[in-house]
């Protein structure tokens, strides 16, 4: 599996991989538990993680680059629990993306980033697609 194949679906927690498409939606596989389900397009919006970025003071940074920064700094700057105190989350994230825009990147966004990283790390997606 490659990073460009991973999707997020509104109203459905976690991350998914598309198994098949239909005219009225997609059949997707949950990356945490392996279960497949149907995501009707009339109820859900689907976003490729490859198209998501985080706001920085200058512009934005692709999510893929942010994940690479996490992986690079993980030994010196270990991930906090996604339910850690807000201050601990912010301090950790400043070590990952020092120029992030605190006006636009909320703590809830960072918590989701941590959750997604923890979902993706065991899949080997970072090793399979290092560029």
Protein Blocks (a to p, Z undefined) as FASTA:
>chain_A
ZZklpccdehiacjdddfbdcfkbccdddfklopacdddfklpccddfklgccddfklcc
dfklmmmmmmmmmmmmccddfkbcfklmmmmmmmmmmmbcfklmcfklmmmmmmmmmmmm
mnommmmmmZZ
